[in-house]
């Protein structure tokens, strides 16, 4: 093809440079429009046959038979000439210049230049034609520059580890691991086996310290919490994101946590139990419909729908049926934020947001901006509506959803502080909207993962499943007797308080969270220098301000020093009667530990227990040849993909 600037009759504009390949389509489009040639171009046509025309010997013409892909009409046309375009040359075509044989350097075609290998540690001058020299320079120089920066950072990290008495390990950034379809938690587990329970590594120009020792993990999360109060900074240009509780730091986090935390107290959670009953009854109805059509199906559809329905009703007080109303705008937008793997673009943004947060803010990057905007707007409408309702109420009413609970706690704290003469700062709309969306995202993925993993493990261990079913039936019968036979409705008998009577269910839930932990890392950032050491002094190291602590619950939960036979599913280890084989309680961290532990853990457990008690009361689950457990990796969590099971009604 000719140089773009010399195409016949097409005037080259001053602001045009020699174009790179990805801009060729723009030039072609301009060419067609400016020369009024586009009327001859036919898009969306399939060539069926190309033959010599009947008068080819006299005229040299060709007959073309083609199909219009929009109308499916087949037609024939006669052409004076045919040009077959095959794209780039399949073989190298090397130009020859006078005196070329006298050049002592290396003459390479760009077709053969795929990387900078062979030019390491060399000074390179690139002589090329037109923009090709720029491309060669980029291919050779940029990778070398990146390699040099990476190696320099690794060297500095290695020296820093030596000064702080830390073993050094080389670990790839989680974003790159995810791009190649690997799981970062497995990379860390392999590194722990090679380098021990504590080691340092570089990630995005920060020293990261992996701690798989339960005592040290608890010291970071509890005893020395004031020195490790914040998560690693990860910023985007979004006011909602900036107000997520897990993003906030120091006093901002402390103030908002003080208001949000009571929302998940025992007393408040009792008030949302009716919402859960509605969602569970709907789940049972949808499950029966599925079984009647085909007992083998994707269990994630049912559990995902239940979690979505319950989360939306608990957070906003809106009743939906996501299985029968998939086009609901709330469902469509909420679904974009969770339950799936991360795209290449999202991985890239997360990598930049982790390494260069201020740069990302400056460029205005956001995650799922349309979905975030929709949910922010609907949350804002609900918040303003509830605030107005509270103002005009003649007498207080008990809250029944998350927004009402927060506003209720806010009013309670305001009264306490006013009586003590202390100032009170309201939760502003941006902060409240952010917590509603956090409630959506964290609540959905966490709860649905806990339930799905428990069902999968029990389907894989039918003896444990039958034991759970029988224990549920026995407990419900005991609860009915305690009510003097006045009630036999399981939904009324199974209350917030009576859930504590389901001891084996609680043990199953804990063992499920231990066996297949969904959160694979807990991170903290040091706000000051501190020395960490175990009580026996066998492990000690220094932490500097700005160092990132990474605690891997998966490795704590699967360490035989913490749990005997960790590869086996043994719910009995969590029963009180099993004191003869105790486990290391410091190592059990499914929701984190300390003041920065997941604030909604109690709600997630309530949802999971309520769902599981009815799912195993009424149904039996078994593996199918299609059954397999695989995960999406979303930031620091493992989200189960589709889980195909056979489900039978008891």
C-alpha positions as CSV (number, residue, x, y, z in Angstrom):
1,X,0.0,0.0,0.0
2,X,1.2,3.5,-0.7
3,X,2.2,6.0,2.0
4,X,-1.1,7.4,3.4
5,X,0.0,10.9,2.5
6,X,0.3,10.1,-1.2
7,X,-3.1,8.6,-1.9
8,X,-4.4,10.0,-5.2
9,X,-6.6,13.1,-5.0
10,X,-6.7,13.1,-1.2
11,X,-5.2,16.3,0.2
12,X,-3.0,15.6,3.2
13,X,-4.0,17.8,6.1
14,X,-1.4,19.7,8.1
15,X,-2.3,18.2,11.4
16,X,-1.9,14.7,10.0
17,X,1.2,12.7,10.7
18,X,2.3,9.4,9.2
19,X,-0.3,7.2,10.6
20,X,0.1,4.1,12.7
21,X,-1.7,0.9,11.7
22,X,-4.6,1.4,14.2
23,X,-5.6,4.6,12.4
24,X,-5.8,3.1,8.9
25,X,-9.6,2.7,9.2
26,X,-10.0,6.4,9.9
27,X,-7.9,7.3,6.8
28,X,-9.9,4.9,4.7
29,X,-13.2,6.4,5.9
30,X,-12.0,9.9,5.2
31,X,-10.9,8.8,1.7
32,X,-14.3,7.3,0.9
33,X,-16.2,10.4,2.1
34,X,-14.0,13.1,0.6
35,X,-13.9,11.5,-2.8
36,X,-17.6,10.5,-2.7
37,X,-16.5,6.9,-3.1
38,X,-18.5,5.4,-0.3
39,X,-21.6,4.9,-2.6
40,X,-19.6,2.2,-4.3
41,X,-18.7,0.3,-1.1
42,X,-20.9,-2.5,0.0
43,X,-20.6,-3.6,3.7
44,X,-22.2,-6.7,5.2
45,X,-22.0,-8.8,2.0
46,X,-20.7,-12.4,1.7
47,X,-18.9,-13.5,-1.5
48,X,-20.3,-16.8,-2.6
49,X,-18.5,-17.4,-5.9
50,X,-16.1,-15.6,-8.3
51,X,-16.0,-16.9,-11.9
52,X,-14.8,-15.8,-15.3
53,X,-17.6,-13.9,-17.1
54,X,-19.0,-15.5,-20.3
55,X,-17.3,-12.8,-22.4
56,X,-14.0,-13.0,-20.5
57,X,-11.9,-13.9,-23.6
58,X,-13.1,-10.7,-25.3
59,X,-13.4,-8.3,-22.2
60,X,-11.4,-9.8,-19.3
61,X,-14.4,-9.3,-17.0
62,X,-15.4,-11.3,-13.9
63,X,-18.8,-12.5,-12.6
64,X,-19.3,-12.2,-8.8
65,X,-22.1,-13.9,-6.9
66,X,-22.8,-12.5,-3.4
67,X,-25.3,-12.5,-0.5
68,X,-26.6,-9.4,1.3
69,X,-26.4,-10.4,5.0
70,X,-29.2,-7.9,6.0
71,X,-31.8,-9.0,3.4
72,X,-30.2,-12.5,2.6
73,X,-30.8,-11.7,-1.1
74,X,-28.4,-13.4,-3.5
75,X,-27.4,-11.5,-6.6
76,X,-24.8,-11.5,-9.4
77,X,-22.7,-8.6,-10.8
78,X,-20.1,-8.2,-13.6
79,X,-16.8,-6.4,-12.9
80,X,-13.9,-5.2,-15.0
81,X,-11.4,-6.3,-12.5
82,X,-11.0,-8.1,-9.2
83,X,-8.5,-7.3,-6.4
84,X,-7.9,-9.8,-3.6
85,X,-6.6,-8.1,-0.5
86,X,-4.9,-10.4,2.0
87,X,-3.7,-7.8,4.6
88,X,0.0,-7.7,5.6
89,X,2.5,-9.7,3.7
90,X,3.0,-13.2,5.0
91,X,6.7,-13.2,4.1
92,X,9.3,-10.6,4.7
93,X,10.0,-8.2,1.8
94,X,13.4,-6.5,2.4
95,X,14.3,-3.3,0.6
96,X,17.7,-2.9,-1.0
97,X,19.7,0.4,-1.0
98,X,23.0,1.3,-2.8
99,X,25.9,0.8,-0.4
100,X,23.9,-1.2,2.0
101,X,26.6,-3.9,2.1
102,X,29.0,-1.4,3.7
103,X,26.8,-0.9,6.8
104,X,28.4,-2.7,9.8
105,X,25.3,-2.6,12.0
106,X,22.4,-5.1,12.2
107,X,19.7,-4.8,9.5
108,X,16.4,-6.2,10.8
109,X,12.9,-6.2,9.4
110,X,10.2,-5.2,11.9
111,X,8.4,-8.4,11.1
112,X,11.2,-10.2,13.0
113,X,11.4,-7.7,15.9
114,X,9.0,-9.0,18.5
115,X,10.8,-7.9,21.7
116,X,14.0,-6.3,23.0
117,X,15.8,-9.6,23.6
118,X,19.4,-9.4,22.2
119,X,19.8,-5.7,22.9
120,X,20.2,-5.9,26.7
121,X,22.8,-3.6,28.2
122,X,23.6,-2.1,24.7
123,X,23.4,1.5,23.4
124,X,21.1,1.3,20.4
125,X,20.6,3.8,17.5
126,X,17.6,3.0,15.3
127,X,17.6,4.0,11.7
128,X,14.3,3.4,10.0
129,X,11.9,4.6,7.3
130,X,9.1,6.9,8.3
131,X,7.3,6.0,11.5
132,X,8.9,2.5,11.6
133,X,11.9,3.9,13.5
134,X,9.5,5.1,16.3
135,X,7.9,1.7,16.5
136,X,11.3,0.0,16.8
137,X,12.4,2.5,19.4
138,X,9.3,1.7,21.4
139,X,9.7,-2.1,21.1
140,X,13.4,-2.0,22.2
141,X,13.7,0.9,24.6
142,X,10.4,0.9,26.6
143,X,10.7,-2.7,27.7
144,X,14.3,-2.2,28.6
145,X,13.3,0.9,30.6
146,X,10.5,-1.0,32.4
147,X,12.8,-3.9,33.1
148,X,15.4,-1.6,34.6
149,X,12.8,0.1,36.9
150,X,11.4,-3.3,38.0
151,X,14.9,-4.6,38.8
152,X,15.9,-1.5,40.7
153,X,12.7,-1.7,42.8
154,X,13.4,-5.4,43.5
155,X,16.9,-4.6,44.6
156,X,15.8,-1.8,46.9
157,X,13.1,-4.1,48.4
158,X,15.7,-6.9,48.9
159,X,18.0,-4.5,50.8
160,X,15.0,-3.1,52.8
161,X,14.0,-6.7,53.9
162,X,17.6,-7.3,55.0
163,X,17.6,-4.2,57.2
164,X,14.2,-5.1,58.7
165,X,15.1,-8.8,59.4
166,X,12.7,-10.1,56.8
167,X,13.2,-13.0,54.3
168,X,12.8,-11.6,50.8
169,X,10.7,-13.2,48.1
170,X,10.1,-12.1,44.5
171,X,6.3,-12.1,43.8
172,X,4.5,-10.8,40.7
173,X,1.8,-8.1,41.1
174,X,-1.7,-9.6,41.6
175,X,-3.0,-7.7,38.5
176,X,-0.5,-9.4,36.2
177,X,-1.2,-12.8,37.8
178,X,-5.0,-12.2,37.1
179,X,-4.3,-11.2,33.5
180,X,-2.7,-14.6,32.9
181,X,-5.7,-16.3,34.4
182,X,-3.9,-17.3,37.6
183,X,-5.0,-16.9,41.2
184,X,-2.8,-14.6,43.4
185,X,-3.7,-16.5,46.5
186,X,-2.1,-19.6,45.1
187,X,1.0,-17.6,44.2
188,X,1.2,-16.4,47.8
189,X,0.6,-20.0,49.2
190,X,3.5,-21.3,47.1
191,X,5.7,-18.5,48.3
192,X,4.8,-19.3,51.9
193,X,5.8,-22.9,51.4
194,X,9.2,-21.8,50.0
195,X,10.0,-18.8,52.3
196,X,8.1,-19.4,55.5
197,X,5.1,-17.7,57.2
198,X,6.6,-14.2,57.2
199,X,8.4,-12.6,54.2
200,X,8.7,-9.3,52.4
201,X,8.1,-8.6,48.7
202,X,7.7,-5.7,46.4
203,X,4.4,-4.8,44.9
204,X,3.9,-1.5,43.0
205,X,6.9,0.1,44.6
206,X,5.8,-0.7,48.2
207,X,7.3,-3.2,50.7
208,X,4.6,-5.8,51.3
209,X,4.9,-8.1,54.3
210,X,3.0,-11.4,54.2
211,X,2.1,-12.7,57.7
212,X,0.7,-16.2,57.9
213,X,1.4,-16.6,61.6
214,X,-1.8,-16.3,63.6
215,X,-0.3,-14.6,66.7
216,X,1.4,-11.9,64.6
217,X,-1.8,-11.5,62.5
218,X,-3.8,-10.9,65.7
219,X,-1.2,-8.4,67.0
220,X,-1.6,-6.4,63.8
221,X,-5.4,-6.5,63.8
222,X,-5.9,-6.0,67.6
223,X,-3.1,-5.2,70.0
224,X,-1.3,-2.8,67.7
225,X,-4.4,-1.7,65.8
226,X,-3.7,2.0,66.2
227,X,-0.5,1.6,64.2
228,X,-2.3,-0.4,61.5
229,X,-5.7,1.3,61.4
230,X,-6.0,1.8,57.6
231,X,-6.2,-0.2,54.4
232,X,-3.9,0.4,51.6
233,X,-4.8,3.5,49.6
234,X,-6.7,2.8,46.4
235,X,-8.3,5.8,44.8
236,X,-10.5,6.6,41.8
237,X,-12.2,9.8,40.7
238,X,-15.6,9.0,42.3
239,X,-17.1,10.7,45.3
240,X,-19.1,7.6,46.1
241,X,-16.0,5.4,46.1
242,X,-14.1,8.0,48.3
243,X,-16.8,7.5,51.0
244,X,-16.8,3.7,51.1
245,X,-16.2,2.6,54.7
246,X,-13.3,0.3,53.6
247,X,-11.6,3.3,51.8
248,X,-12.0,5.8,54.6
249,X,-9.1,6.4,56.9
250,X,-8.3,7.6,60.5
251,X,-10.9,10.0,61.9
252,X,-13.2,9.8,58.9
253,X,-13.4,6.0,59.2
254,X,-13.8,6.2,63.0
255,X,-16.7,8.6,62.9
256,X,-18.6,6.8,60.2
257,X,-17.9,3.3,61.7
258,X,-19.4,4.6,65.0
259,X,-22.7,5.3,63.2
260,X,-22.7,2.3,60.9
261,X,-21.6,-0.3,63.4
262,X,-24.8,-0.2,65.7
263,X,-26.9,-0.7,62.6
264,X,-25.7,-4.4,62.7
265,X,-26.3,-4.9,66.4
266,X,-28.4,-7.8,67.7
267,X,-31.3,-5.5,68.4
268,X,-31.3,-3.9,64.9
269,X,-30.9,-7.2,63.0
270,X,-34.0,-8.5,64.6
271,X,-35.9,-5.8,62.8
272,X,-34.9,-7.0,59.3
273,X,-35.8,-10.7,59.9
274,X,-39.2,-10.3,58.2
275,X,-37.4,-9.2,55.0
276,X,-35.4,-12.4,55.1
277,X,-38.5,-14.5,55.6
278,X,-40.0,-13.0,52.4
279,X,-36.9,-13.6,50.4
280,X,-36.5,-17.2,51.6
281,X,-40.2,-18.1,50.8
282,X,-39.6,-16.6,47.3
283,X,-36.4,-18.7,47.0
284,X,-38.2,-21.9,47.9
285,X,-40.9,-21.1,45.3
286,X,-38.3,-20.5,42.6
287,X,-36.4,-23.7,43.6
288,X,-39.5,-25.8,43.4
289,X,-40.2,-24.4,39.8
290,X,-36.6,-25.3,38.8
291,X,-36.8,-28.9,40.2
292,X,-40.1,-29.5,38.4
293,X,-38.5,-28.7,35.1
294,X,-35.1,-30.3,35.6
295,X,-33.6,-31.3,38.9
296,X,-30.0,-30.6,37.6
297,X,-29.3,-26.9,37.3
298,X,-27.0,-24.1,38.2
299,X,-27.5,-23.5,42.0
300,X,-25.8,-20.1,41.7
301,X,-28.9,-18.8,39.9
302,X,-31.1,-19.5,42.9
303,X,-28.7,-18.4,45.6
304,X,-27.7,-15.3,43.5
305,X,-31.4,-14.4,43.1
306,X,-32.1,-14.9,46.8
307,X,-29.1,-12.8,47.9
308,X,-30.0,-10.0,45.4
309,X,-33.7,-10.0,46.5
310,X,-32.8,-10.0,50.2
311,X,-30.1,-7.3,49.9
312,X,-32.3,-4.9,47.9
313,X,-35.2,-5.4,50.3
314,X,-33.0,-5.1,53.4
315,X,-31.1,-2.1,52.1
316,X,-34.0,-0.1,50.6
317,X,-37.2,-1.8,51.5
318,X,-38.0,-2.6,47.9
319,X,-39.4,-6.1,47.1
320,X,-38.2,-7.7,43.9
321,X,-38.1,-11.1,42.2
322,X,-34.9,-11.1,40.2
323,X,-35.5,-14.5,38.6
324,X,-38.9,-13.5,37.1
325,X,-38.0,-9.8,36.7
326,X,-34.5,-9.8,35.3
327,X,-35.0,-6.6,33.3
328,X,-35.6,-4.6,36.5
329,X,-33.2,-1.6,36.3
330,X,-32.0,-2.1,39.9
331,X,-31.1,-5.7,39.2
332,X,-29.4,-4.9,35.9
333,X,-27.3,-2.1,37.4
334,X,-26.5,-3.9,40.6
335,X,-25.5,-7.0,38.7
336,X,-22.7,-5.1,36.9
337,X,-21.0,-4.4,40.2
338,X,-20.5,-8.0,41.5
339,X,-20.6,-11.7,40.9
340,X,-18.4,-11.7,37.8
341,X,-14.7,-11.6,36.9
342,X,-12.8,-8.4,36.2
343,X,-12.2,-7.3,32.7
344,X,-8.8,-6.3,31.3
345,X,-9.8,-2.6,31.6
346,X,-10.9,-3.0,35.3
347,X,-7.7,-4.9,36.1
348,X,-5.7,-2.1,34.6
349,X,-7.6,0.6,36.5
350,X,-7.2,-1.3,39.7
351,X,-3.5,-1.7,39.1
352,X,-3.1,2.0,38.5
353,X,-5.4,2.9,41.4
354,X,-3.2,0.8,43.7
355,X,0.2,2.0,42.4
356,X,-0.6,5.6,41.4
357,X,-3.9,6.7,43.2
358,X,-3.4,10.4,42.7
359,X,-2.7,9.9,39.0
360,X,-5.9,7.9,38.6
361,X,-7.9,10.6,40.4
362,X,-6.4,13.2,38.1
363,X,-7.3,11.2,34.9
364,X,-10.9,10.7,36.2
365,X,-11.0,6.9,36.0
366,X,-14.1,5.2,37.5
367,X,-15.4,1.7,37.9
368,X,-18.7,1.0,36.2
369,X,-19.7,4.7,36.2
370,X,-23.2,4.2,34.8
371,X,-24.2,1.5,37.3
372,X,-22.6,3.5,40.2
373,X,-24.5,6.6,39.1
374,X,-27.8,4.8,38.8
375,X,-27.5,3.1,42.2
376,X,-26.3,6.4,43.7
377,X,-29.4,8.2,42.4
378,X,-31.9,5.7,43.6
379,X,-30.2,5.5,47.0
380,X,-30.3,9.3,47.2
381,X,-34.0,9.3,46.4
382,X,-34.7,6.7,49.1
383,X,-32.6,8.6,51.7
384,X,-34.3,11.9,51.1
385,X,-37.7,10.2,51.2
386,X,-36.9,8.5,54.5
387,X,-35.5,11.7,56.0
388,X,-38.8,13.5,55.2
389,X,-40.9,10.7,56.6
390,X,-38.9,10.8,59.9
391,X,-39.5,14.6,60.1
392,X,-43.3,14.4,59.8
393,X,-43.8,11.3,61.9
394,X,-45.9,11.9,65.0
395,X,-44.4,9.0,66.9
396,X,-41.3,6.9,66.3
397,X,-41.5,3.7,64.2
398,X,-39.1,0.7,64.1
399,X,-36.8,0.7,61.1
400,X,-37.2,-2.2,58.7
401,X,-34.4,-1.6,56.2
402,X,-30.8,-0.5,56.1
403,X,-31.4,3.1,55.3
404,X,-34.0,3.5,58.0
405,X,-31.6,1.7,60.5
406,X,-28.8,4.2,59.8
407,X,-31.1,7.2,60.1
408,X,-32.5,5.7,63.3
409,X,-29.0,5.2,64.8
410,X,-28.0,8.7,63.7
411,X,-31.0,10.1,65.6
412,X,-30.2,8.0,68.7
413,X,-26.5,9.2,68.7
414,X,-27.5,12.8,68.2
415,X,-29.7,12.7,71.3
416,X,-27.0,11.1,73.4
417,X,-24.3,13.6,72.3
418,X,-26.7,16.6,72.7
419,X,-27.4,15.5,76.3
420,X,-23.7,15.4,77.0
421,X,-23.0,18.7,75.3
422,X,-20.8,17.2,72.6
423,X,-21.0,18.3,69.0
424,X,-22.7,15.9,66.5
425,X,-21.9,15.5,62.8
426,X,-24.6,14.0,60.6
427,X,-23.9,11.4,58.0
428,X,-24.1,13.4,54.8
429,X,-25.8,12.1,51.7
430,X,-22.6,11.1,49.8
431,X,-21.5,9.1,52.9
432,X,-24.9,7.4,53.2
433,X,-25.1,6.6,49.5
434,X,-21.6,5.1,49.6
435,X,-22.6,2.8,52.4
436,X,-25.8,1.7,50.6
437,X,-23.7,0.7,47.5
438,X,-21.1,-1.0,49.8
439,X,-24.0,-2.9,51.3
440,X,-25.0,-4.0,47.8
441,X,-21.6,-5.1,46.6
442,X,-19.9,-6.5,49.7
443,X,-23.2,-8.0,51.0
444,X,-24.1,-9.8,47.8
445,X,-20.7,-11.4,47.0
446,X,-19.9,-12.3,50.6
447,X,-23.3,-13.9,51.5
448,X,-23.9,-15.7,48.2
449,X,-20.3,-17.1,48.3
450,X,-20.8,-18.4,51.9
451,X,-24.1,-20.1,51.0
452,X,-22.9,-21.6,47.7
453,X,-19.7,-23.0,49.2
454,X,-21.6,-24.6,52.1
455,X,-24.0,-26.3,49.7
456,X,-21.2,-27.5,47.5
457,X,-19.3,-29.0,50.4
458,X,-22.3,-30.7,51.9
459,X,-23.2,-32.1,48.4
460,X,-19.6,-33.5,48.3
461,X,-20.1,-34.9,51.9
462,X,-23.6,-36.6,51.9
463,X,-23.1,-38.0,55.4
464,X,-22.5,-34.5,56.8
465,X,-25.5,-33.3,54.8
466,X,-27.8,-35.9,56.3
467,X,-26.5,-35.2,59.8
468,X,-27.3,-31.5,59.2
469,X,-30.8,-32.2,57.9
470,X,-31.6,-34.4,60.9
471,X,-30.2,-31.9,63.4
472,X,-32.4,-29.2,61.8
473,X,-35.6,-31.3,62.0
474,X,-34.8,-32.3,65.6
475,X,-34.1,-28.6,66.6
476,X,-37.4,-27.4,65.0
477,X,-39.3,-30.1,66.9
478,X,-37.8,-29.0,70.2
479,X,-38.6,-25.4,69.4
480,X,-42.2,-26.4,68.7
481,X,-42.5,-28.2,72.0
482,X,-41.2,-25.2,73.8
483,X,-44.1,-23.2,72.3
484,X,-46.6,-25.8,73.8
485,X,-47.6,-27.0,70.4
486,X,-49.2,-23.6,69.5
487,X,-47.0,-23.2,66.5
488,X,-45.7,-25.5,63.8
489,X,-44.7,-22.9,61.2
490,X,-40.9,-23.2,60.7
491,X,-40.7,-19.5,59.6
492,X,-42.2,-18.4,62.9
493,X,-40.2,-20.9,65.0
494,X,-36.9,-20.0,63.4
495,X,-36.2,-16.6,64.9
496,X,-33.1,-14.5,65.3
497,X,-32.6,-15.8,68.8
498,X,-33.5,-19.5,68.1
499,X,-30.8,-19.7,65.4
500,X,-28.3,-20.2,68.2
501,X,-30.0,-23.6,69.0
502,X,-28.9,-24.9,65.6
503,X,-25.5,-25.9,66.8
504,X,-24.5,-28.3,64.0
505,X,-25.6,-25.7,61.4
506,X,-23.3,-23.1,63.0
507,X,-20.5,-25.7,63.0
508,X,-21.1,-26.5,59.3
509,X,-21.1,-22.8,58.4
510,X,-17.8,-22.2,60.3
511,X,-16.2,-25.2,58.7
512,X,-17.3,-24.1,55.2
513,X,-15.8,-20.6,55.7
514,X,-12.6,-22.3,57.0
515,X,-12.3,-24.9,54.2
516,X,-12.9,-22.6,51.3
517,X,-12.4,-19.0,52.4
518,X,-13.7,-16.4,50.0
519,X,-11.5,-13.5,51.2
520,X,-7.9,-14.4,50.5
521,X,-6.1,-11.3,51.9
522,X,-6.5,-8.8,54.7
523,X,-4.4,-5.7,54.3
524,X,-3.2,-3.0,56.7
525,X,-0.8,-0.1,56.3
526,X,1.6,0.9,59.0
527,X,1.1,4.5,60.2
528,X,4.3,4.5,62.2
529,X,7.5,2.4,62.8
530,X,7.0,-0.7,65.0
531,X,8.7,-4.0,65.8
532,X,6.5,-7.1,65.7
533,X,7.5,-10.4,67.4
534,X,6.0,-13.6,68.6
535,X,5.7,-14.3,72.3
536,X,8.5,-16.9,72.1
537,X,10.7,-14.4,70.2
538,X,11.4,-16.9,67.4
539,X,10.0,-14.5,64.8
540,X,10.7,-10.8,64.9
541,X,11.0,-8.1,62.3
542,X,10.7,-4.3,62.0
543,X,7.9,-2.5,60.1
544,X,8.4,1.0,58.8
545,X,5.8,3.6,58.2
546,X,4.1,3.0,54.9
547,X,4.8,-0.7,54.8
548,X,1.8,-2.9,53.8
549,X,0.8,-5.9,55.9
550,X,-0.9,-8.7,54.0
551,X,-2.6,-11.5,56.1
552,X,-3.8,-14.5,54.0
553,X,-6.8,-16.2,55.8
554,X,-6.7,-19.1,53.3
555,X,-3.2,-20.1,54.4
556,X,-4.1,-19.7,58.1
557,X,-7.2,-21.8,57.7
558,X,-5.3,-24.6,55.8
559,X,-2.2,-24.8,58.0
560,X,-2.1,-28.2,59.9
561,X,-0.5,-26.4,62.8
562,X,-3.7,-24.4,63.2
563,X,-6.4,-27.0,62.2
564,X,-5.9,-30.8,62.2
565,X,-6.5,-32.5,58.9
566,X,-7.2,-29.1,57.2
567,X,-7.9,-30.8,53.8
568,X,-10.9,-32.6,55.3
569,X,-14.4,-31.2,55.8
570,X,-15.0,-31.7,59.6
571,X,-17.8,-29.5,61.0
572,X,-17.4,-31.3,64.3
573,X,-14.2,-29.4,65.0
574,X,-16.3,-26.3,65.8
575,X,-18.6,-28.1,68.3
576,X,-18.1,-27.5,72.0
577,X,-17.9,-31.2,72.7
578,X,-14.8,-31.5,70.5
579,X,-12.5,-29.9,73.0
580,X,-10.2,-32.9,72.9
581,X,-8.9,-31.7,69.4
582,X,-8.9,-27.9,69.8
583,X,-7.9,-25.6,66.9
584,X,-6.0,-22.3,67.0
585,X,-8.8,-19.8,67.5
586,X,-6.5,-16.9,66.6
587,X,-6.1,-18.5,63.1
588,X,-9.9,-18.4,62.3
589,X,-10.4,-15.1,60.4
590,X,-13.2,-15.4,57.7
591,X,-14.2,-11.8,58.2
592,X,-10.9,-10.4,59.4
593,X,-10.3,-9.4,63.0
594,X,-10.2,-6.4,65.3
595,X,-11.9,-3.0,65.0
596,X,-11.6,-3.1,61.2
597,X,-13.3,-6.5,60.9
598,X,-16.1,-6.6,58.3
599,X,-18.8,-4.4,59.8
600,X,-21.6,-6.4,58.3
601,X,-20.3,-9.9,59.2
602,X,-23.3,-10.4,61.6
603,X,-25.8,-9.7,58.8
604,X,-24.0,-12.0,56.3
605,X,-24.1,-14.8,58.9
606,X,-27.7,-14.2,59.7
607,X,-28.7,-14.4,56.0
608,X,-26.6,-17.5,55.5
609,X,-28.0,-19.3,58.5
610,X,-31.6,-18.4,57.7
611,X,-31.2,-19.6,54.1
612,X,-29.3,-22.8,54.9
613,X,-31.7,-23.9,57.7
614,X,-34.6,-23.9,55.1
615,X,-32.5,-25.1,52.2
616,X,-31.4,-28.3,54.1
617,X,-34.7,-28.7,55.9
618,X,-36.6,-29.1,52.6
619,X,-34.1,-30.3,49.9
620,X,-31.3,-32.8,49.2
621,X,-28.3,-31.9,47.1
622,X,-26.0,-34.2,45.2
623,X,-23.1,-33.8,42.8
624,X,-23.6,-34.2,39.0
625,X,-20.9,-35.1,36.4
626,X,-21.0,-31.4,35.4
627,X,-20.3,-30.3,38.9
628,X,-17.0,-28.4,39.5
629,X,-15.9,-25.5,41.7
630,X,-14.1,-22.6,40.1
631,X,-13.7,-19.0,41.0
632,X,-13.7,-15.4,39.7
633,X,-11.0,-13.3,41.4
634,X,-12.3,-9.9,42.3
635,X,-9.7,-7.7,44.0
636,X,-9.1,-9.7,47.2
637,X,-12.0,-12.1,47.0
638,X,-12.8,-15.5,45.4
639,X,-16.3,-15.6,44.0
640,X,-17.6,-19.0,42.9
641,X,-18.6,-19.5,39.3
642,X,-21.5,-21.6,38.2
643,X,-22.1,-24.7,40.4
644,X,-24.2,-27.4,38.7
645,X,-26.0,-29.7,41.3
646,X,-28.9,-32.1,41.4
647,X,-31.6,-31.0,43.8
648,X,-34.4,-33.1,45.1
649,X,-37.3,-32.1,47.3
650,X,-37.5,-34.2,50.5
